[in-house]
């Protein structure tokens, strides 16, 4: 029985060594080129960005805002589905001040709440 336990321990150790070796190989293998360390020509990239900005500005220059959309029947057929915001009273001037006085409410708060 002792030899059976030793054989199992040896098998488990071998499986562990193979697993550790496989993990090391998997995580240490790469594409051969470190992408983090590669650089690109910054001047070319900057020139490309500047050209994109110029193209965008030229497109914006061609846009005209004439206001003819406001006379379009489709614009006049639009409906406003917004809700009107009702003005509500503000809270207390000082929320940390004591609330109770002789009349039950501070005088300056009574004006806010209409009491």
HELIX and SHEET records of a PDB file:
HELIX    1   1 UNK A    2  UNK A   28  1                                  27    
HELIX    2   2 UNK A   42  UNK A   61  1                                  20    
HELIX    3   3 UNK A   68  UNK A   71  5                                   4    
HELIX    4   4 UNK A   73  UNK A   76  1                                   4    
HELIX    5   5 UNK A  107  UNK A  113  1                                   7    
END                                                                             
